[in-house]
Amino acid sequence: MIHAYIEPLANLWGINEADISKYLNIEKNLSILDGIVKPLLDNSAFSGTYIDVLGNKVIIYVADYTKVENLTSIPEIRENINFYSFTNTTLPLANLTSKFEQIKVLAKEHNADDVIIYIDIKYNNAVIRLLRQDKQINTAFLNAVRSLNPLIFMSRESLNTLNHRKEIRNNVISTRMLSTRMLGGEGLGGSPLMSCSMGFFARNVTAENLIYAVTAGHCFGNSFIVYHRPWNNDGNSTSIGIVESVNKPYDYGLIRVTDENIDPLPIIRNTDSKLFKELLINSDVSVSSIGAHLCKSDVITVKGDSGGPVFSYSPDLQMVSLNGIVRGGVKDVTTVVPLKDILDDAKLALYPIPDSYIVETEVSEQSLKCETSYISNSKVNYTITWKEGHAEWNVSSTKSFTAVVNTFLQRERKKEKERKREKERKREKARKREKDKKRERERKKKREKREKKREKEKKRRKKEREKEKERNRKRKREKERKKEKKKKEREKEI
């Protein structure tokens, strides 16, 4: 289980943040395949299943391999066989369950204190975690279970639920948020030394005007006045109401919301996220596959995170499915009160998303802002503004935020490509015009050069003709002079 901001999912799977939606879709598909195979498993031959998101496999633990052939011959399994993997184990689930039930009985008989008992499919054993360093109090219990050979772990710290003192991290959130705006995961306080996390809002199924804030049952006693302590708490707090009932077996408490200024919202605080600062609860489908992710949101603590919401992401990354609330735990183990147990026992229903509720989201890499207005249960109105592209889009859709934003960006990028192509076409036309002009200038220059050459040749020829005429005239004159001379000589002779 991890804290509720997107980056830890990348850390959990060792992937890039950009691939989170892809792996959430893989997890979703594996959970469906896990749901198909589990009812088909014989508990006397198989030990359970585990989904491996990175390997894209549903791992089936097998105690009796002779049953595998029958399982793989079933059409639903055969057509998806590439997604299933088989691993050998020793104890079938029937034996593990029997061992678990026997340990539970012995725990009650010997008044075991501060222990967590569960079946670990991967260890193929029942596990007992001792949450107190003082072993003496559970000596009789440990001696009684020794013959069952469970795995026993000793934690170095006590169960967080026993210590409600918290440190509230001073995260700065938007000043536009009102102090009476309450979200899941924020702080609740009954005194300076007692504080838990807000789980979720619910309303009575028969009297919808009765609204409750749900948290862990061990946090406050009946009739306690509870205060809201938001993440950016500056010392001020707002009264929410009074604890109306505390359920010990399930460990949940109902705080009747009496302050009219409190705005009950089915939203989980997710301030550490780069993209979605708030997560909207739109489903109560529980995670049933071992290996699937679960997240929690709470006031960051030194000890104790009781009451905070436990949820799973949808591939959309803004919508989440609520699974329950944190009861407590130690460093690597968290105990959860299932949502269904709370709703069924208290006859409650999740508080719905208000009509026309608006969430603003900044997509920093795109300088994109999206206002999400929930106009009905099926349709959402999106107003998207893209600063860099100077574009805006209003659309009502049943699709997810991510799908709508991607469609918008694809549309804008297509427009941008078309604009670039048009710009390139214009540049190409301009280049062609310039090229044609240059060609025309060169042709003109050549024409002028040829014209000058012709003119020069014409003048030269004219000059030559003039010279030739002059020579002809000279020859003619010379000829006439000679002729005249001869004539005179003849006359003289006569």
FENRA-V41190 format. One line per field, one symbol per residue. ss: DSSP state (A for helix, B for strand, O for the rest). phi: phi as a letter, one per 20 degrees, with the letter a starting at -180 (. if undefined). burial: 1 if it has 9 or more other C-alpha atoms within 8 Angstrom, else 0. A space follows every 10 residues. Layout:
# FENRA-V41190
ss: ???
phi: ???
burial: ???
This chain:
# FENRA-V41190
ss: OBBOOAAAAA AAAOOOAAAA AAAAAAAAAA AAAAAAAAOO OOOOOBBBBB BBOOOOBBBB BBOOAAAAAA AAOOAAAAOO AAABBBBBOO OOAAAAAAAA AAAAAAAAAO OOOOBBBBBB OOOOBBBBBB OOOOAAAAAA AAAAAAAAOO BBBBOOOOOA AAOOOOOOOO OOOOOOOOOO BBBBOOBBBB BOOBBBBOOB BBBBOOOOOO BBBBBBOOOO OOOOBBBBBO OOOOOOOBBB BBBBBBBOOO OBBBBBBOOO OOBBBBBBBO OOOOOOOBBB BBBOOOOOOO OOOOBBBOOO OOOOOOOOBB BBBOOOOOBB BBBBBBBBBB OOBBBBBBAA AAAAAAOBBB OOOOOOBBBB BBBOOOOBBB BBBBOOOOOB BBBBBBOOOO BBBBBBBOOO AAAAAAAAAA AAAAAAAAAA AAAAAAAAAA AAAAAAAAAA AAAAAAAAAA AAAAAAAAAA AAAAAAAAAA AAAAAAAAAA AAAAAAAAAA AAAO
phi: .cfebfgfff fgemcfgfef ggffffffff ffffffegfe eefecddpcb edffelceed edecffefff ffefgfeffd gfedcdcfcd efffffffff fffffffffd lgclcdcbed ffflaeddde dcfefgfdgf ffffegfelf eccdeecegg fecefcdefe eedgfffffe edcfneeccd agdcbcdfea ebcffdcffe dcedbffefc egmfeddecf fegdoebdfe rdfebcdfge mccddffdff efdfcecdfb gfffddfcde ecbcfefdef offccccaff cebncfnffd bcfegfmdec dfdqcferqd gdccecefgg fffffeldcg ffffflfdcd cdegfdldcc eddeeafddc edcdcdffel cbbdbdbeff gfffffffff ffffffffff ffffffffff ffffffffff ffffffffff ffffffffff ffffffffff ffffffffff ffffffffff ffff
burial: 0011110111 0000001001 1011111001 1011111100 1011111111 1110011111 1110100100 1100001100 0011100010 1111111011 0011011001 0101111011 1001111111 1110000100 1000100001 0001100111 1001110110 0000000001 1111111111 0001111111 1111000001 1111111111 1101111111 1110001111 1111011001 1111111000 0101111111 1010011111 1101000010 0101111111 1011111111 1111111111 1111111111 0001011110 1110001111 1010001010 1110001111 1111100011 1111111000 1010001000 0011100100 0100000000 0000000000 0000000000 0000000000 0000000000 0000000000 0000000000 0000000000 0000
